[in-house]
Amino acid sequence: MTSHRVDREKWAALTIFEQLGNIYSEVGRSLKAKQAGDQERAEQAMFRAIDLFDATVEALLASGSPRVKEVLRAKEQYLDAMADREPAALDLEGLDRYFMQFAMAARLHR
């Protein structure tokens, strides 16, 4: 397990696009490491992704955003994929497409 924890105040100052784009980085790292059979790297990236998901949920709850359910559902889908639970394990491409949209939107809004 990693001891990394994102600075919640700085994280909350990012846009939802930036937050989910950054989550995408860790999600991608963990899925690639898992596919390559590197369990240690996959777990480390997964723990960082979970921390970022949690920080995003905290920021959304604090702001009263209705996007909390969407982010929690994305987290659930991601964790299902990491645990090889159906049906998310079969839809890794869908997860990739979902997160990629936010990464692209964050880049466009710079």
NORJO-V625577 format. One line per field, one symbol per residue. ss: DSSP state (H for helix, E for strand, L for the rest). phi: phi as a letter, one per 20 degrees, with the letter a starting at -180 (. if undefined). burial: I if it has 16 or more other C-alpha atoms within 10 Angstrom, else O. A space follows every 50 residues. Layout:
ss->???
phi->???
burial->???
//
This chain:
ss->LLLLLLLHHHHHLLLHHHHHHHHHHHHHHHHHHHHLLLHHHHHHHHHHHH HHHHHHHHHHHHHLLLLHHHHHHHHHHHHHHHLLLLLHHHLHHHHHHHHH HHHHHHHHLL
phi->.eefbffffffffffffffffffggfgffffffffeneffffffffffff ffgffffgffffemffegffffffffffffffemefeffedffffffgff gfffffffef
burial->OOOOOOOOOOIIOOOIIIIIIIIIIIIIIIIOIIOOOOOOIIIIIIIIII IIIIIIIIIIOOOOOOOIOOIOOIIOIIIIIIOOOOOIIOOIOOIOOOII OIIOOIOOOO
//
